[in-house]
Amino acid sequence: MNEKNKARKEYIIYINDYIKRLNLLTTKNIYRENLLSLDNTWRILEQSKILLKSKFNSKFLISFEEKESNSFKKYITNILQKNNSIVYVWIKNTEQCGYLHPVSFDDINWSYPFDFDPNGIVTFTTIDFKNKLSLDNFFDEKEMKNKIEIEVFGEDWYDIGYISL
């Protein structure tokens, strides 16, 4: 099976669930028309990989519920003060269905449910490819709590400290 036929088949399999998950993650109503083409998506994926090699990165943990706190809102505000570009949103099946047209952090529903995505990962990459914020939801068996590992890449965002109130 050639690549285009394979991509078309995967798109048909995943698109409805993918759209539902994007609607949980954003405050907008998302439809297929809001997605970029697969060619554009694959180009963006390649460009965004450069950030993973950045010497500018940081990582920290918070409880899952804390993403709705004033501390986290302040963190996002501080990020936006350094680089307020709109972002590409990556979740499972983005490669098969297409990136959502770039959105603002104001369009993100930070109250999304813990299990909204099978991988538990959502990544935001600025359209200038200078910064990336990755949130990885996981269950901490030792503490018996849902948590998020937050990883930040790029020279604008990596050194913004997180202060839990």
Secondary structure by P-SEA (a helix, b strand, c coil): ccaaaaaaaaaaacaaaaaaaaaaaccccccccccccaaaaaaaaaaacccccccccccccccccccccaaaaaaaaaaaaacccbbbbbccccccccccccccccccccccccccccccbbbbbcccccbbbbbbbbbcccccbbbbbcccccccccccccccc
